[in-house]
Amino acid sequence: MLGIKIGRWRTIHSYEYISVFFQHLSDGGYTYEVNLWYDRNKHMELYKSEDVKEAFDFAFNVSEQLKVDLLDATLKESKWVDKVTLRKELGLK
């Protein structure tokens, strides 16, 4: 607006995948974070939520828009998400 730039835009050349993982909070709870991995080993945080369903819903939608895989890193051993199954679990069409 008015020719003023705020922040800095990044050019992403190659979307890799979306990941969901959790962070422990000092009060004993968790926050779930959604990251976009790109350009081989770079990532940016896209979303945070204390609700795991909301985090996966957001991650699913972004992964569908970008046509990339979704990694569930909330488990001890990360695994790729079967998006057809997740769609049914989330009640999406």
Secondary structure, DSSP 8 states (H G I E B T S, - for coil): -TT---S-----S-EEEEEEEEEE-TTS-EEEEEEEEETTTEEEEEEEES-HHHHHHHHHHHHHHHT-EEEE-SSSS-EE--HHHHHHHHT--
